[in-house]
Amino acid sequence: MKLIISTTSPYSRKCRVMVREMGLSDRIEEVESHPFDDDADLLRANPLGRVPCLQMDDGQALTESALIADYIADLAGEPWPRDWHDRRLEALGNGLLDLTVMRRVEMVRDEGIRSDFWIGRRERGILRALDELETVVAELENPMAQGPLTMAVALAYLDYRYPESDWRGGRPNLQALKEAWAERDSFLQTLPPKDG
């Protein structure tokens, strides 16, 4: 199997961490692609032209990080708790990722077409999501699950692409979650490039 990824993509990072945490590095090969270059191999596997994309041995491909993460967990025999609460946390984490990525895309547009309205709207959404996640994380029993992983990846992406954000201020539970994941080998091995 091939996991088509970008090393700067937080969605790819989530799946890359899952592969390592589930002990599947010998079964899933990582192949880097640059989606904005319309990479032919990526487009063949995923007509949406997005990463990550898991190309299975039979030629079929799975797209979307949540679906790929579910498949990876299934391959490993579902070692992490997975219930509706965890799915809710994963959805909130994915939403935070979406807002942060959309903010980033808007920020790198040419100045003449950049929209302060959309940047501000996404920044307000990011803050609301962080406040909600801070409350939810306070009740978290086990950080080793897809929901908490997704949140940790989103927080790391905020540090990477939005370092001026003060997401840690008044959010000790999120800070502790991010720090717990940041110390794991799977997280250290999937750090995005500094010049990305």
PyMOL commands that place a pseudoatom at each C-alpha (Angstrom):
pseudoatom trace, name=CA, resn=MET, resi=1, chain=A, elem=C, hetatm=0, pos=[0.000, 0.000, 0.000]
pseudoatom trace, name=CA, resn=LYS, resi=2, chain=A, elem=C, hetatm=0, pos=[1.075, 3.555, -0.659]
pseudoatom trace, name=CA, resn=LEU, resi=3, chain=A, elem=C, hetatm=0, pos=[0.165, 6.575, 1.404]
pseudoatom trace, name=CA, resn=ILE, resi=4, chain=A, elem=C, hetatm=0, pos=[0.484, 9.609, -0.839]
pseudoatom trace, name=CA, resn=ILE, resi=5, chain=A, elem=C, hetatm=0, pos=[1.311, 12.569, 1.365]
pseudoatom trace, name=CA, resn=SER, resi=6, chain=A, elem=C, hetatm=0, pos=[2.691, 16.065, 1.583]
pseudoatom trace, name=CA, resn=THR, resi=7, chain=A, elem=C, hetatm=0, pos=[5.065, 16.655, 4.484]
pseudoatom trace, name=CA, resn=THR, resi=8, chain=A, elem=C, hetatm=0, pos=[3.475, 20.054, 5.143]
pseudoatom trace, name=CA, resn=SER, resi=9, chain=A, elem=C, hetatm=0, pos=[-0.110, 18.737, 5.185]
pseudoatom trace, name=CA, resn=PRO, resi=10, chain=A, elem=C, hetatm=0, pos=[-1.576, 18.283, 8.671]
pseudoatom trace, name=CA, resn=TYR, resi=11, chain=A, elem=C, hetatm=0, pos=[-4.107, 15.812, 7.253]
pseudoatom trace, name=CA, resn=SER, resi=12, chain=A, elem=C, hetatm=0, pos=[-1.214, 13.735, 5.920]
pseudoatom trace, name=CA, resn=ARG, resi=13, chain=A, elem=C, hetatm=0, pos=[0.577, 14.057, 9.234]
pseudoatom trace, name=CA, resn=LYS, resi=14, chain=A, elem=C, hetatm=0, pos=[-2.372, 12.603, 11.106]
pseudoatom trace, name=CA, resn=CYS, resi=15, chain=A, elem=C, hetatm=0, pos=[-2.267, 9.497, 8.906]
pseudoatom trace, name=CA, resn=ARG, resi=16, chain=A, elem=C, hetatm=0, pos=[1.525, 9.281, 9.074]
pseudoatom trace, name=CA, resn=VAL, resi=17, chain=A, elem=C, hetatm=0, pos=[1.363, 9.340, 12.876]
pseudoatom trace, name=CA, resn=MET, resi=18, chain=A, elem=C, hetatm=0, pos=[-1.337, 6.637, 12.791]
pseudoatom trace, name=CA, resn=VAL, resi=19, chain=A, elem=C, hetatm=0, pos=[0.836, 4.391, 10.600]
pseudoatom trace, name=CA, resn=ARG, resi=20, chain=A, elem=C, hetatm=0, pos=[3.689, 4.661, 13.098]
pseudoatom trace, name=CA, resn=GLU, resi=21, chain=A, elem=C, hetatm=0, pos=[1.522, 4.303, 16.199]
pseudoatom trace, name=CA, resn=MET, resi=22, chain=A, elem=C, hetatm=0, pos=[-0.166, 1.217, 14.754]
pseudoatom trace, name=CA, resn=GLY, resi=23, chain=A, elem=C, hetatm=0, pos=[3.160, -0.405, 13.783]
pseudoatom trace, name=CA, resn=LEU, resi=24, chain=A, elem=C, hetatm=0, pos=[2.339, -0.500, 10.074]
pseudoatom trace, name=CA, resn=SER, resi=25, chain=A, elem=C, hetatm=0, pos=[5.371, 1.284, 8.611]
pseudoatom trace, name=CA, resn=ASP, resi=26, chain=A, elem=C, hetatm=0, pos=[6.496, -1.959, 6.946]
pseudoatom trace, name=CA, resn=ARG, resi=27, chain=A, elem=C, hetatm=0, pos=[3.108, -2.354, 5.185]
pseudoatom trace, name=CA, resn=ILE, resi=28, chain=A, elem=C, hetatm=0, pos=[2.404, 1.236, 4.139]
pseudoatom trace, name=CA, resn=GLU, resi=29, chain=A, elem=C, hetatm=0, pos=[4.946, 3.105, 2.019]
pseudoatom trace, name=CA, resn=GLU, resi=30, chain=A, elem=C, hetatm=0, pos=[4.887, 6.902, 2.107]
pseudoatom trace, name=CA, resn=VAL, resi=31, chain=A, elem=C, hetatm=0, pos=[5.129, 8.669, -1.237]
pseudoatom trace, name=CA, resn=GLU, resi=32, chain=A, elem=C, hetatm=0, pos=[5.463, 12.438, -1.279]
pseudoatom trace, name=CA, resn=SER, resi=33, chain=A, elem=C, hetatm=0, pos=[3.422, 14.497, -3.704]
pseudoatom trace, name=CA, resn=HIS, resi=34, chain=A, elem=C, hetatm=0, pos=[2.813, 18.193, -4.204]
pseudoatom trace, name=CA, resn=PRO, resi=35, chain=A, elem=C, hetatm=0, pos=[-0.928, 18.651, -4.824]
pseudoatom trace, name=CA, resn=PHE, resi=36, chain=A, elem=C, hetatm=0, pos=[-0.595, 22.147, -6.288]
pseudoatom trace, name=CA, resn=ASP, resi=37, chain=A, elem=C, hetatm=0, pos=[1.703, 20.720, -8.982]
pseudoatom trace, name=CA, resn=ASP, resi=38, chain=A, elem=C, hetatm=0, pos=[-1.099, 18.432, -10.237]
pseudoatom trace, name=CA, resn=ASP, resi=39, chain=A, elem=C, hetatm=0, pos=[1.132, 15.412, -9.734]
pseudoatom trace, name=CA, resn=ALA, resi=40, chain=A, elem=C, hetatm=0, pos=[0.002, 12.769, -12.252]
pseudoatom trace, name=CA, resn=ASP, resi=41, chain=A, elem=C, hetatm=0, pos=[0.358, 9.852, -9.810]
pseudoatom trace, name=CA, resn=LEU, resi=42, chain=A, elem=C, hetatm=0, pos=[-1.761, 11.647, -7.218]
pseudoatom trace, name=CA, resn=LEU, resi=43, chain=A, elem=C, hetatm=0, pos=[-4.444, 12.568, -9.768]
pseudoatom trace, name=CA, resn=ARG, resi=44, chain=A, elem=C, hetatm=0, pos=[-4.612, 8.963, -10.989]
pseudoatom trace, name=CA, resn=ALA, resi=45, chain=A, elem=C, hetatm=0, pos=[-5.116, 7.740, -7.423]
pseudoatom trace, name=CA, resn=ASN, resi=46, chain=A, elem=C, hetatm=0, pos=[-7.323, 10.612, -6.275]
pseudoatom trace, name=CA, resn=PRO, resi=47, chain=A, elem=C, hetatm=0, pos=[-9.190, 12.664, -8.883]
pseudoatom trace, name=CA, resn=LEU, resi=48, chain=A, elem=C, hetatm=0, pos=[-9.794, 15.259, -6.151]
pseudoatom trace, name=CA, resn=GLY, resi=49, chain=A, elem=C, hetatm=0, pos=[-6.060, 15.992, -6.259]
pseudoatom trace, name=CA, resn=ARG, resi=50, chain=A, elem=C, hetatm=0, pos=[-5.727, 16.097, -2.479]
pseudoatom trace, name=CA, resn=VAL, resi=51, chain=A, elem=C, hetatm=0, pos=[-3.544, 14.439, 0.107]
pseudoatom trace, name=CA, resn=PRO, resi=52, chain=A, elem=C, hetatm=0, pos=[-3.484, 12.174, 1.923]
pseudoatom trace, name=CA, resn=CYS, resi=53, chain=A, elem=C, hetatm=0, pos=[-4.566, 9.357, -0.326]
pseudoatom trace, name=CA, resn=LEU, resi=54, chain=A, elem=C, hetatm=0, pos=[-4.121, 5.695, 0.559]
pseudoatom trace, name=CA, resn=GLN, resi=55, chain=A, elem=C, hetatm=0, pos=[-3.635, 3.611, -2.567]
pseudoatom trace, name=CA, resn=MET, resi=56, chain=A, elem=C, hetatm=0, pos=[-4.360, -0.002, -1.719]
pseudoatom trace, name=CA, resn=ASP, resi=57, chain=A, elem=C, hetatm=0, pos=[-2.786, -3.048, -3.316]
pseudoatom trace, name=CA, resn=ASP, resi=58, chain=A, elem=C, hetatm=0, pos=[-5.884, -3.738, -5.441]
pseudoatom trace, name=CA, resn=GLY, resi=59, chain=A, elem=C, hetatm=0, pos=[-5.666, -0.260, -7.004]
pseudoatom trace, name=CA, resn=GLN, resi=60, chain=A, elem=C, hetatm=0, pos=[-8.532, 1.288, -5.076]
pseudoatom trace, name=CA, resn=ALA, resi=61, chain=A, elem=C, hetatm=0, pos=[-7.809, 4.442, -3.140]
pseudoatom trace, name=CA, resn=LEU, resi=62, chain=A, elem=C, hetatm=0, pos=[-9.135, 5.945, 0.050]
pseudoatom trace, name=CA, resn=THR, resi=63, chain=A, elem=C, hetatm=0, pos=[-9.265, 9.705, 0.420]
pseudoatom trace, name=CA, resn=GLU, resi=64, chain=A, elem=C, hetatm=0, pos=[-9.900, 11.963, 3.425]
pseudoatom trace, name=CA, resn=SER, resi=65, chain=A, elem=C, hetatm=0, pos=[-7.758, 11.632, 6.529]
pseudoatom trace, name=CA, resn=ALA, resi=66, chain=A, elem=C, hetatm=0, pos=[-10.571, 10.453, 8.838]
pseudoatom trace, name=CA, resn=LEU, resi=67, chain=A, elem=C, hetatm=0, pos=[-11.459, 7.558, 6.522]
pseudoatom trace, name=CA, resn=ILE, resi=68, chain=A, elem=C, hetatm=0, pos=[-7.801, 6.633, 6.047]
pseudoatom trace, name=CA, resn=ALA, resi=69, chain=A, elem=C, hetatm=0, pos=[-7.207, 6.756, 9.812]
pseudoatom trace, name=CA, resn=ASP, resi=70, chain=A, elem=C, hetatm=0, pos=[-10.182, 4.431, 10.348]
pseudoatom trace, name=CA, resn=TYR, resi=71, chain=A, elem=C, hetatm=0, pos=[-8.767, 2.010, 7.776]
pseudoatom trace, name=CA, resn=ILE, resi=72, chain=A, elem=C, hetatm=0, pos=[-5.304, 2.103, 9.376]
pseudoatom trace, name=CA, resn=ALA, resi=73, chain=A, elem=C, hetatm=0, pos=[-6.833, 1.395, 12.796]
pseudoatom trace, name=CA, resn=ASP, resi=74, chain=A, elem=C, hetatm=0, pos=[-8.847, -1.465, 11.301]
pseudoatom trace, name=CA, resn=LEU, resi=75, chain=A, elem=C, hetatm=0, pos=[-5.690, -2.961, 9.774]
pseudoatom trace, name=CA, resn=ALA, resi=76, chain=A, elem=C, hetatm=0, pos=[-4.083, -2.849, 13.216]
pseudoatom trace, name=CA, resn=GLY, resi=77, chain=A, elem=C, hetatm=0, pos=[-7.041, -4.517, 14.912]
pseudoatom trace, name=CA, resn=GLU, resi=78, chain=A, elem=C, hetatm=0, pos=[-8.607, -1.360, 16.433]
pseudoatom trace, name=CA, resn=PRO, resi=79, chain=A, elem=C, hetatm=0, pos=[-6.176, -0.957, 19.341]
pseudoatom trace, name=CA, resn=TRP, resi=80, chain=A, elem=C, hetatm=0, pos=[-7.495, 2.479, 20.343]
pseudoatom trace, name=CA, resn=PRO, resi=81, chain=A, elem=C, hetatm=0, pos=[-10.887, 3.248, 21.878]
pseudoatom trace, name=CA, resn=ARG, resi=82, chain=A, elem=C, hetatm=0, pos=[-13.359, 4.331, 19.224]
pseudoatom trace, name=CA, resn=ASP, resi=83, chain=A, elem=C, hetatm=0, pos=[-16.840, 5.501, 20.115]
pseudoatom trace, name=CA, resn=TRP, resi=84, chain=A, elem=C, hetatm=0, pos=[-19.106, 8.416, 19.285]
pseudoatom trace, name=CA, resn=HIS, resi=85, chain=A, elem=C, hetatm=0, pos=[-17.326, 10.629, 21.795]
pseudoatom trace, name=CA, resn=ASP, resi=86, chain=A, elem=C, hetatm=0, pos=[-14.003, 10.019, 20.062]
pseudoatom trace, name=CA, resn=ARG, resi=87, chain=A, elem=C, hetatm=0, pos=[-15.612, 10.594, 16.654]
pseudoatom trace, name=CA, resn=ARG, resi=88, chain=A, elem=C, hetatm=0, pos=[-16.983, 13.902, 17.935]
pseudoatom trace, name=CA, resn=LEU, resi=89, chain=A, elem=C, hetatm=0, pos=[-13.501, 14.940, 19.108]
pseudoatom trace, name=CA, resn=GLU, resi=90, chain=A, elem=C, hetatm=0, pos=[-12.070, 13.945, 15.744]
pseudoatom trace, name=CA, resn=ALA, resi=91, chain=A, elem=C, hetatm=0, pos=[-14.710, 16.007, 13.927]
pseudoatom trace, name=CA, resn=LEU, resi=92, chain=A, elem=C, hetatm=0, pos=[-13.944, 19.047, 16.099]
pseudoatom trace, name=CA, resn=GLY, resi=93, chain=A, elem=C, hetatm=0, pos=[-10.224, 18.571, 15.477]
pseudoatom trace, name=CA, resn=ASN, resi=94, chain=A, elem=C, hetatm=0, pos=[-10.814, 18.231, 11.736]
pseudoatom trace, name=CA, resn=GLY, resi=95, chain=A, elem=C, hetatm=0, pos=[-12.924, 21.396, 11.797]
pseudoatom trace, name=CA, resn=LEU, resi=96, chain=A, elem=C, hetatm=0, pos=[-10.108, 23.253, 13.529]
pseudoatom trace, name=CA, resn=LEU, resi=97, chain=A, elem=C, hetatm=0, pos=[-7.708, 21.940, 10.899]
pseudoatom trace, name=CA, resn=ASP, resi=98, chain=A, elem=C, hetatm=0, pos=[-10.046, 23.047, 8.114]
pseudoatom trace, name=CA, resn=LEU, resi=99, chain=A, elem=C, hetatm=0, pos=[-10.293, 26.582, 9.493]
pseudoatom trace, name=CA, resn=THR, resi=100, chain=A, elem=C, hetatm=0, pos=[-6.543, 26.846, 10.000]
pseudoatom trace, name=CA, resn=VAL, resi=101, chain=A, elem=C, hetatm=0, pos=[-5.751, 25.533, 6.505]
pseudoatom trace, name=CA, resn=MET, resi=102, chain=A, elem=C, hetatm=0, pos=[-8.342, 27.851, 4.923]
pseudoatom trace, name=CA, resn=ARG, resi=103, chain=A, elem=C, hetatm=0, pos=[-6.837, 30.787, 6.828]
pseudoatom trace, name=CA, resn=ARG, resi=104, chain=A, elem=C, hetatm=0, pos=[-3.390, 29.820, 5.543]
pseudoatom trace, name=CA, resn=VAL, resi=105, chain=A, elem=C, hetatm=0, pos=[-4.635, 29.581, 1.945]
pseudoatom trace, name=CA, resn=GLU, resi=106, chain=A, elem=C, hetatm=0, pos=[-6.198, 33.037, 2.222]
pseudoatom trace, name=CA, resn=MET, resi=107, chain=A, elem=C, hetatm=0, pos=[-3.027, 34.516, 3.740]
pseudoatom trace, name=CA, resn=VAL, resi=108, chain=A, elem=C, hetatm=0, pos=[-0.810, 33.366, 0.843]
pseudoatom trace, name=CA, resn=ARG, resi=109, chain=A, elem=C, hetatm=0, pos=[-3.103, 34.716, -1.870]
pseudoatom trace, name=CA, resn=ASP, resi=110, chain=A, elem=C, hetatm=0, pos=[-1.974, 37.787, -3.785]
pseudoatom trace, name=CA, resn=GLU, resi=111, chain=A, elem=C, hetatm=0, pos=[-2.619, 40.914, -1.764]
pseudoatom trace, name=CA, resn=GLY, resi=112, chain=A, elem=C, hetatm=0, pos=[-5.153, 42.253, -4.251]
pseudoatom trace, name=CA, resn=ILE, resi=113, chain=A, elem=C, hetatm=0, pos=[-7.450, 39.233, -3.876]
pseudoatom trace, name=CA, resn=ARG, resi=114, chain=A, elem=C, hetatm=0, pos=[-6.820, 38.416, -0.216]
pseudoatom trace, name=CA, resn=SER, resi=115, chain=A, elem=C, hetatm=0, pos=[-9.927, 38.855, 1.918]
pseudoatom trace, name=CA, resn=ASP, resi=116, chain=A, elem=C, hetatm=0, pos=[-9.668, 40.341, 5.408]
pseudoatom trace, name=CA, resn=PHE, resi=117, chain=A, elem=C, hetatm=0, pos=[-13.288, 39.288, 5.935]
pseudoatom trace, name=CA, resn=TRP, resi=118, chain=A, elem=C, hetatm=0, pos=[-12.519, 35.591, 5.406]
pseudoatom trace, name=CA, resn=ILE, resi=119, chain=A, elem=C, hetatm=0, pos=[-9.283, 35.749, 7.386]
pseudoatom trace, name=CA, resn=GLY, resi=120, chain=A, elem=C, hetatm=0, pos=[-11.128, 37.300, 10.337]
pseudoatom trace, name=CA, resn=ARG, resi=121, chain=A, elem=C, hetatm=0, pos=[-14.029, 34.890, 10.060]
pseudoatom trace, name=CA, resn=ARG, resi=122, chain=A, elem=C, hetatm=0, pos=[-11.689, 31.913, 10.150]
pseudoatom trace, name=CA, resn=GLU, resi=123, chain=A, elem=C, hetatm=0, pos=[-9.678, 33.345, 13.027]
pseudoatom trace, name=CA, resn=ARG, resi=124, chain=A, elem=C, hetatm=0, pos=[-12.874, 33.767, 15.078]
pseudoatom trace, name=CA, resn=GLY, resi=125, chain=A, elem=C, hetatm=0, pos=[-13.875, 30.189, 14.236]
pseudoatom trace, name=CA, resn=ILE, resi=126, chain=A, elem=C, hetatm=0, pos=[-10.448, 28.960, 15.328]
pseudoatom trace, name=CA, resn=LEU, resi=127, chain=A, elem=C, hetatm=0, pos=[-10.833, 30.697, 18.700]
pseudoatom trace, name=CA, resn=ARG, resi=128, chain=A, elem=C, hetatm=0, pos=[-14.331, 29.256, 19.242]
pseudoatom trace, name=CA, resn=ALA, resi=129, chain=A, elem=C, hetatm=0, pos=[-13.102, 25.772, 18.347]
pseudoatom trace, name=CA, resn=LEU, resi=130, chain=A, elem=C, hetatm=0, pos=[-10.159, 26.088, 20.732]
pseudoatom trace, name=CA, resn=ASP, resi=131, chain=A, elem=C, hetatm=0, pos=[-12.429, 27.156, 23.585]
pseudoatom trace, name=CA, resn=GLU, resi=132, chain=A, elem=C, hetatm=0, pos=[-14.754, 24.209, 22.967]
pseudoatom trace, name=CA, resn=LEU, resi=133, chain=A, elem=C, hetatm=0, pos=[-11.858, 21.762, 22.724]
pseudoatom trace, name=CA, resn=GLU, resi=134, chain=A, elem=C, hetatm=0, pos=[-10.311, 23.073, 25.952]
pseudoatom trace, name=CA, resn=THR, resi=135, chain=A, elem=C, hetatm=0, pos=[-13.522, 22.163, 27.776]
pseudoatom trace, name=CA, resn=VAL, resi=136, chain=A, elem=C, hetatm=0, pos=[-13.800, 18.758, 26.125]
pseudoatom trace, name=CA, resn=VAL, resi=137, chain=A, elem=C, hetatm=0, pos=[-10.163, 17.838, 26.723]
pseudoatom trace, name=CA, resn=ALA, resi=138, chain=A, elem=C, hetatm=0, pos=[-10.606, 18.441, 30.461]
pseudoatom trace, name=CA, resn=GLU, resi=139, chain=A, elem=C, hetatm=0, pos=[-12.800, 15.309, 30.524]
pseudoatom trace, name=CA, resn=LEU, resi=140, chain=A, elem=C, hetatm=0, pos=[-10.466, 13.216, 28.358]
pseudoatom trace, name=CA, resn=GLU, resi=141, chain=A, elem=C, hetatm=0, pos=[-9.430, 9.917, 29.904]
pseudoatom trace, name=CA, resn=ASN, resi=142, chain=A, elem=C, hetatm=0, pos=[-7.021, 8.653, 27.242]
pseudoatom trace, name=CA, resn=PRO, resi=143, chain=A, elem=C, hetatm=0, pos=[-5.086, 10.806, 24.740]
pseudoatom trace, name=CA, resn=MET, resi=144, chain=A, elem=C, hetatm=0, pos=[-4.307, 7.706, 22.657]
pseudoatom trace, name=CA, resn=ALA, resi=145, chain=A, elem=C, hetatm=0, pos=[-7.223, 7.815, 20.250]
pseudoatom trace, name=CA, resn=GLN, resi=146, chain=A, elem=C, hetatm=0, pos=[-8.022, 9.365, 16.886]
pseudoatom trace, name=CA, resn=GLY, resi=147, chain=A, elem=C, hetatm=0, pos=[-9.900, 12.334, 18.329]
pseudoatom trace, name=CA, resn=PRO, resi=148, chain=A, elem=C, hetatm=0, pos=[-7.095, 13.541, 20.608]
pseudoatom trace, name=CA, resn=LEU, resi=149, chain=A, elem=C, hetatm=0, pos=[-4.523, 12.816, 17.876]
pseudoatom trace, name=CA, resn=THR, resi=150, chain=A, elem=C, hetatm=0, pos=[-6.460, 14.994, 15.437]
pseudoatom trace, name=CA, resn=MET, resi=151, chain=A, elem=C, hetatm=0, pos=[-6.588, 17.804, 17.981]
pseudoatom trace, name=CA, resn=ALA, resi=152, chain=A, elem=C, hetatm=0, pos=[-2.847, 17.514, 18.660]
pseudoatom trace, name=CA, resn=VAL, resi=153, chain=A, elem=C, hetatm=0, pos=[-2.084, 17.644, 14.937]
pseudoatom trace, name=CA, resn=ALA, resi=154, chain=A, elem=C, hetatm=0, pos=[-4.297, 20.741, 14.595]
pseudoatom trace, name=CA, resn=LEU, resi=155, chain=A, elem=C, hetatm=0, pos=[-2.519, 22.450, 17.489]
pseudoatom trace, name=CA, resn=ALA, resi=156, chain=A, elem=C, hetatm=0, pos=[0.878, 21.622, 16.000]
pseudoatom trace, name=CA, resn=TYR, resi=157, chain=A, elem=C, hetatm=0, pos=[-0.294, 23.036, 12.677]
pseudoatom trace, name=CA, resn=LEU, resi=158, chain=A, elem=C, hetatm=0, pos=[-1.328, 26.252, 14.421]
pseudoatom trace, name=CA, resn=ASP, resi=159, chain=A, elem=C, hetatm=0, pos=[2.244, 26.503, 15.735]
pseudoatom trace, name=CA, resn=TYR, resi=160, chain=A, elem=C, hetatm=0, pos=[3.606, 25.812, 12.245]
pseudoatom trace, name=CA, resn=ARG, resi=161, chain=A, elem=C, hetatm=0, pos=[1.436, 28.119, 10.147]
pseudoatom trace, name=CA, resn=TYR, resi=162, chain=A, elem=C, hetatm=0, pos=[-0.006, 30.577, 12.651]
pseudoatom trace, name=CA, resn=PRO, resi=163, chain=A, elem=C, hetatm=0, pos=[2.759, 31.057, 15.256]
pseudoatom trace, name=CA, resn=GLU, resi=164, chain=A, elem=C, hetatm=0, pos=[1.465, 34.481, 16.261]
pseudoatom trace, name=CA, resn=SER, resi=165, chain=A, elem=C, hetatm=0, pos=[-1.703, 32.832, 17.541]
pseudoatom trace, name=CA, resn=ASP, resi=166, chain=A, elem=C, hetatm=0, pos=[-1.915, 32.716, 21.323]
pseudoatom trace, name=CA, resn=TRP, resi=167, chain=A, elem=C, hetatm=0, pos=[-3.825, 29.422, 21.395]
pseudoatom trace, name=CA, resn=ARG, resi=168, chain=A, elem=C, hetatm=0, pos=[-2.092, 28.351, 24.633]
pseudoatom trace, name=CA, resn=GLY, resi=169, chain=A, elem=C, hetatm=0, pos=[-3.328, 31.362, 26.621]
pseudoatom trace, name=CA, resn=GLY, resi=170, chain=A, elem=C, hetatm=0, pos=[-5.914, 30.143, 29.137]
pseudoatom trace, name=CA, resn=ARG, resi=171, chain=A, elem=C, hetatm=0, pos=[-5.971, 26.663, 27.627]
pseudoatom trace, name=CA, resn=PRO, resi=172, chain=A, elem=C, hetatm=0, pos=[-3.784, 24.442, 29.836]
pseudoatom trace, name=CA, resn=ASN, resi=173, chain=A, elem=C, hetatm=0, pos=[-5.635, 21.249, 28.863]
pseudoatom trace, name=CA, resn=LEU, resi=174, chain=A, elem=C, hetatm=0, pos=[-4.917, 21.728, 25.159]
pseudoatom trace, name=CA, resn=GLN, resi=175, chain=A, elem=C, hetatm=0, pos=[-1.334, 22.653, 25.902]
pseudoatom trace, name=CA, resn=ALA, resi=176, chain=A, elem=C, hetatm=0, pos=[-0.882, 19.458, 27.941]
pseudoatom trace, name=CA, resn=LEU, resi=177, chain=A, elem=C, hetatm=0, pos=[-2.448, 17.366, 25.168]
pseudoatom trace, name=CA, resn=LYS, resi=178, chain=A, elem=C, hetatm=0, pos=[-0.185, 18.856, 22.513]
pseudoatom trace, name=CA, resn=GLU, resi=179, chain=A, elem=C, hetatm=0, pos=[2.899, 18.399, 24.700]
pseudoatom trace, name=CA, resn=ALA, resi=180, chain=A, elem=C, hetatm=0, pos=[2.007, 14.759, 25.408]
pseudoatom trace, name=CA, resn=TRP, resi=181, chain=A, elem=C, hetatm=0, pos=[1.839, 14.015, 21.694]
pseudoatom trace, name=CA, resn=ALA, resi=182, chain=A, elem=C, hetatm=0, pos=[4.865, 16.175, 20.811]
pseudoatom trace, name=CA, resn=GLU, resi=183, chain=A, elem=C, hetatm=0, pos=[7.111, 13.866, 22.856]
pseudoatom trace, name=CA, resn=ARG, resi=184, chain=A, elem=C, hetatm=0, pos=[6.091, 10.720, 20.988]
pseudoatom trace, name=CA, resn=ASP, resi=185, chain=A, elem=C, hetatm=0, pos=[8.387, 9.267, 18.315]
pseudoatom trace, name=CA, resn=SER, resi=186, chain=A, elem=C, hetatm=0, pos=[5.530, 9.216, 15.814]
pseudoatom trace, name=CA, resn=PHE, resi=187, chain=A, elem=C, hetatm=0, pos=[5.121, 12.983, 16.177]
pseudoatom trace, name=CA, resn=LEU, resi=188, chain=A, elem=C, hetatm=0, pos=[8.847, 13.711, 16.095]
pseudoatom trace, name=CA, resn=GLN, resi=189, chain=A, elem=C, hetatm=0, pos=[9.299, 11.594, 12.952]
pseudoatom trace, name=CA, resn=THR, resi=190, chain=A, elem=C, hetatm=0, pos=[6.540, 13.500, 11.106]
pseudoatom trace, name=CA, resn=LEU, resi=191, chain=A, elem=C, hetatm=0, pos=[7.513, 17.087, 11.841]
pseudoatom trace, name=CA, resn=PRO, resi=192, chain=A, elem=C, hetatm=0, pos=[6.910, 19.325, 8.828]
pseudoatom trace, name=CA, resn=PRO, resi=193, chain=A, elem=C, hetatm=0, pos=[9.952, 20.888, 7.134]
pseudoatom trace, name=CA, resn=LYS, resi=194, chain=A, elem=C, hetatm=0, pos=[11.032, 24.206, 8.606]
pseudoatom trace, name=CA, resn=ASP, resi=195, chain=A, elem=C, hetatm=0, pos=[11.163, 25.856, 5.189]
pseudoatom trace, name=CA, resn=GLY, resi=196, chain=A, elem=C, hetatm=0, pos=[7.775, 24.537, 4.047]
for i in range(1, 196): cmd.bond("trace and resi %d" % i, "trace and resi %d" % (i + 1))
show_as sticks, trace
zoom trace
